[in-house]
Amino acid sequence: MKPQAVWGCFSLLCFSLLRAAKGDLQLLSFQPRTLYQYQYTLDVQLHHTSMPSPWGARLQAETLIHLHRLWRDRAGEELLQVQIHDLKVQHQPEERSQNSTRGSPAEIALSPEAQAELQQPVFISWNSGKVKALYGNEAENTLISNLKRGIISLFQLQPHAGTTVEEDASGSCQVTYTVSNHSITKTKDLLSCSKPKSGFTSLNKIFGVEWQPSSSSQYVVKDSLLQSVLAEENHEVSPALRSRSGIRISSRQQLQLVSPAMPGPAEVSGQSLKDVLASTEARPQPLGMASLPFRRVCTHCPSLRAFLKALDRQRVQTDTSKVATTWQFQRFIQMLRSAKKRDVLQLLRRAPEETRPFLVEAAVATQSVPSLAALSDFLDFSKEPKSLLETFLYAAAFSPRPSGELLHLVLDKLEGKQLAPEIWETGIVAVGSLVGKLCQQKLCGLQVVERGVETILRGLRGAQEEPEVVIYLLALGNARLPETIPTLLEHAEDGPTAVTAAATSALQRFPTALISSKVKRVMRRIFHQKRRSYDKTCRLAAAEILLDNHPSPMDVINILLATSEMEAEMATFLLLKVQHSLRDHQHPLAKKIMKDIMADPRINNYNFFSKAGISSSFSGPLTVTQDLTSTFGLDLLFLEGGFLRKSVSDFSLLSHGQRLHAAQVTFEAQGMESMMAENLSEGEEEPELMAGMSATFFDVQLRPIVLFQGYTDLMAKVLLSSGGPTSVVKGNLLLMDHHQVIPLQSGLQVTIKLQGGLGLDISADMDVSIWEQELKTSVSASGSLAMDFQAELDSPFLQATLRSQTEVETSIHFDTKLRFSSSPVLMCLQLREEQVPYREVLTVSQSAGSQGSTARRGRRGSVPGREFALHQTNSQVCNLLLTAEKE
């Protein structure tokens, strides 16, 4: 034997031993002139997770796969032809009765056209397990083409361990291989898959969808030949607010080699892959491996044109506290999303005046170009009623995923027009909200976003009046752009009281990551009044920023020491804030800070903690579920004479690591010191007598409302008051708007849709009785939530839809009553919730050819009304005041 041959055999032996030591398998290949037959089975199921036993839809398919090699080059790249034969499909029909059992599987008859397309072969460029390219008929039915992609995905593997990125029907995904004997295990990270962008979701994850996918495939290889594949894929999807309404998706593919192999066609001669493909009868074109998105045509969806034909007979619900109105709101959004501009404009112009606010809210929530174009033509900011214009601006501000076109429309309507003050104020805060939400979508670079930012900053620079400056600062708070922090700091430190208050309020809304050491230095100067004196509410806001954003031990100690020089009410309030900061935020240094505090004799003494004002600050849970915690917080700051200086009522939602201020209503009164004959703090300027209210809903700051300004206005309001509450916000909001396409490895597609609407009516009232020396405030919130969650399965043979519809109506009231004629001042707080009715309907719909079925199950109930016991002392005072009131 020649030395070169001996050396070659030795090298080959070493290479084989090395691969065996690494746990790798031999290179994979298919032999020429051989027809390989694989038995392929597919089992896809969807079912509602809230049911005790599986209830949903199921599709099963079985076919024979013929595979043979057409060509191979010297580098080992092979061209394989893959063809489907004798496909049989069946589904599991659902019985309509809730108590009946499942029927036997029903076979689905395939049309001649579908059978012909299924039998058309596809071709893959394949090299030892790696699918390099896919070729087929690009004019083929999308769903059938995707089904073939699902089969081809099973031939995508590698014979050695490691992590890599592969492309198959799921998209381009990261996969990890482990190899043992004849077995290969592939684990796919479905969260890493990149695919053509489709769908959308709400910006706030609380109103989004939780998705937990997994995918694993088991390959068996013997003698360099693929023997079998078992691929299993599972998805758990549910609304983030309600995991109980979830849907489970499972897909199971199995490929098994049928022995023995049969003689097959001869290979095709050719110099290159391109030549061989050109010589085949099918003349295949290059196709992508990833499944193509499929959009189902809705045959039963409501049509705006049909609605317009019967408009005179249609009745539009307008009571936002009723869930029927909220369902109707969502139906209008569906109608408008597929409507043309002329039809939307006709609807807005022909609708009765009392229903126009509802329709404007629906058109804004639609986010379609035709709807926004119709609104642009319909809304005339120089003529339309102020209430309708305000409805449009707030609907834009609350949009869960606004577009650049919406911001463009708002800016066009605001610029160059003489507007009523309340419309201009609402418009500016809406611009801030839209800019912030677009930047959250990584769209800060849009020209219209830059225009919106410049509109706010230019207006702020040119503002002459204090109220104007305040509005622009609140708009910056809605936007929460990091580059505007220096501007906010400048106004916080150097502005008059109202400006400082607005700037610090805006800074409080920024995330902790953006509260830098520079921000904290300015807040320290404000709190400790290093450069000038500040109003007590501004100092407290600065202290809250320090305490709520990873406070240092020295900051906490210095704030506590500063309370020794404060009035009793402010000191009491601040001591409670410090306690909550160390308890609620789970600061990592909380224990050390507490240890340092207790070791400091200036703080840990009776005299320091003996100040006992009636100001308070507390928070606690209202409702706790598996997915959500709702909390109520109340801050009350009083003057030394017992009159209320500021109250903040906060309803927050905490879910999946996200916090949302669902509703925050603030009452503020200033200048009462002169009426109560109180002395001002040293260096504190005497403010004008006034009272106002501001509100934040779903993290959007609304324009503030002045209840009275000046003594004359106060007397007029007291003497002429009708006793009616002030509407803070009333309307319909689209909270949840999610559309997601999940391409299964099997080639089938599941589309997840979530739409959640909220009807909201919040009002507030403040009643001052000088003669009885009483103050009463009340906040009432009535709402209805309608949530529609569904999963649609699309295949060439079966369309199935699982749907969960949930509805809730609720009403919450928070009342405060103070009697400052007695000493000490008596205060009663009441928080009560009325009975909460709810209903859930689960639906399974299936359609195969001309056959269709729908089955429903549901449940309803109610949660009894309740009054929350805030704390024992409050309960005792309430009994005293309410008993006296009845007498």
C-alpha positions, 0 to 999 in steps of 0.5 A: 500500500502506498504511504499516501493511502496509509496516511489517508486511512489513518487520518480518516480513522482519527477523525471518526474516533474524534467525532465519536469522542465528542458524541457526534454522529456520522454525516447524514445522506440519502442514497441515489436511485432509492425512494424513501417513504416516511409515515407522517402524522400531525396532531394539533389541539387548542383548548380552554385552560379554564375548563376542568377537562380539555375542551376545544378543537383538534385536527389530525392528519396522516400521510405518506411522504415520498423522498428521493435524491435528484442530484448531489455535488462533490461538496456533499450538497444534495437536491431532494424531492419531497412529495405528499401522498394519500393525505387523510385529515379528520377533526374532533367535532364538539357537541353543542350541549355542555353536558354531552361527551365528545363525538367520534373523529370526523373525516374531512373531505378534500377538494380536488383542487386541494388534492392536486396542490398537495401532491405538487412536490417541493425541492430542498437543497440539503447538506447532512441535515441542514436545509439550505434552500427550499423550492416550489410553486410560489403561486400555491395556496398559502396554507398548503405551502405552509403545511409543506414547510412544516414537513420540510422543517423536520429535515432541518437538523445537525448531527453534532452538539451545539447552539446555532441559528436555524430557519424553518417554518417558525422563522429564524430561531436559536436552537440547541442540540444534544447528541447521545448514541443514535439520538439527537435532541433539538430544543428551540427557543421560540422567543428568539425567533425572528420573522416578518413583522406582523401584528401589534400590542398595547404598550403597557404589558398589563394590558397585553398577552402572556405567552409561554412557548416551548419546542423540542424535537427528538431525532433518531439516526442510524447508518447515516440515515434519518429514521424518525422524528418526534417534534412537540410544541406547546404554547400557553397564551392568556390575557396578562390580567386574567390567566384563567382565560388562557388557551393552550396550543399543542402541536405534535409531528411524527415522521417514521421511516417505512422499511425497506427502501424501494428502488427510485428514480435515477439522478438528474445530471447537471453541472449546478443546482440551478441547472438541475432545477431548470430541467425539472418539469415543475420549474420550481422557484425559490421559497422562504423557509418561514411560514407566510402570514395568512389573514383570515377573511371574516364573513360574519364581521359587522359592516359599516356600510350595512350599518349606514343603510339602517342608521335611522333604525339603529340605537347607539348606547351611550351609558359608559357605566353599562357593559353593553355600551363597551361591547358596542364600542368594540364592535364599532372599532371592528367595523371602522377598521375595514371601512373607507373614509367616505363611509366613516365621514358619512357616519360622523355627519349623519349621527345624532349629536348625542352619539358623536362623542362615542363615535369619535372615540371609536374612530380614534381607537381604530387607528386606521388611515381612513378613519383618521382622514375622516376625523380630519375632515369632520372636526372643525376646531373653530366650530365644533362644541368644546366637549366634542373636541375635548373628547377627541383629544383625550381619546388620542391621549389614551390610545394604547398604541398611537400612530404617527398619523394620529399625532400629526392630526392632533398637531395640525388641529392645534397649530395656528388656531385661536382655541378656547383655553381648555381645548388648548390645555387638553391638546398640549397634554395630549401631544405629550402623551402621544410623543411619549407613547411613540417613543416607547415604540422606538419611533422617536426619530419620526419627523412628526415626533420631533415636531411634537417635542419642539411644539412643547419646548418652544411653547414652554420657552415662550410662555408668559403666564404661569398657567401656560408654563404649568401645562407645558410642564405637565405635557413633558411629564406625559412624554417622559423624555430623558432629554427634557429632565434638565429643563424640568430641573431648572423650572423645579428649582427656580420657578414660582410655587405652581411651576415648581409643583408642576415640574416636580410632579412631572419628575415623579413620573420618570422611572428610577433609572432616570433619576440620576445623582444630578436630579437628587442634588436638585431635590435635596436643595429644594427640600432643605431650602438651600437657595430659597424657600419653597412651599411645603407641598413642593418640599414634600414632592422633592422628598418623595422623589428622594425616598422613592428612588433608591434612597441613600441612608444619609438622605433618609436620616437628613429628611428625618432630622429636618422634620424636627424643625417642621410644623406638626402636620408636615412632620407627621406626613413626612414620617409616614412617607419615610416608613412607607418608603422603607417598607413598600419599596423593599430597598436593599439597604432598608435594614441598614438604614433602620439600624442607623436610624435607631442608633442615632440619638437625635432621632431615636427619642420620645421627643422626636416621634411625639409630634402627633398631627392628623395628616396621614399617608397610607396604602393597602391592597383592594383586590389580590388575584393570581395575576393582579394586585390592585391597591388604594393609597391616600395622602392627606396633608392638613394645615395646622388649623385642621383645614385640608391642604392637599389630598391624593387618592391613588388606585394602582394596578400591579401585574407581572412586574409592572405598575400602573396608576389607574386613577389618581385624583388630587384635591389641593387648596391654598391660601386658606391660612389667611382665612384660618388666621394662621401664620405662614412659615418663615420665608413662605410667600402668601398664596392666592386663595384657590382650590383645584383638582387634577387627575391622572388616568392610566398614566396620562395626566389630564389638564387641571381644573380650578374649582374656585379662585379668589375669595369672591369666587369662593363665595359665589360657588358656596352661595350659588352651587348646584351641588352637582359633582364635576365630571373628571373624565367620561368616555370609552377607552380601548385598553387592550389591543393585541394581534399576534401571529404564531407560526407553528413548526407544523406549518399551521398558523394560530392568530391571537387576538385580544381587545379590551374596552373600558367605559369610564365615568369618574366625577369628583366634588368638594363641598365647603360649609363655612357655617357648619365648619365642614369639608366634604370631598367625594370621588365616584368611579363607575366603569364597565370592562369588556374583554374579548380574547380569541385564538384562531387556527388556520389550516388548509382543511379546518378553521377553528376559533376558541374565544373567551369573552369576559365582562364586569361592571363596577362602581367605587366611591371614596368620601372624605368628611372633616369637621374642624369646629372641634379640637382635635379636627375630626376626619372620616374616610369612607371607601366602598365598592358596590356589587360587582356582576361579572359574566364569562362566555367560552366559545369553540367554533369550527369550520371544515369545508361547508360544515360548521359548528359552534358550541358555548359554555358560560358562567356568571356571578357577582361579588357582594358590595363591601366597605373597606376598613381603612384603620380602627381610629378612622372607623371610630371617628366615622361612627361618631360623625355619621351618628351625629349627622343622622341625629 
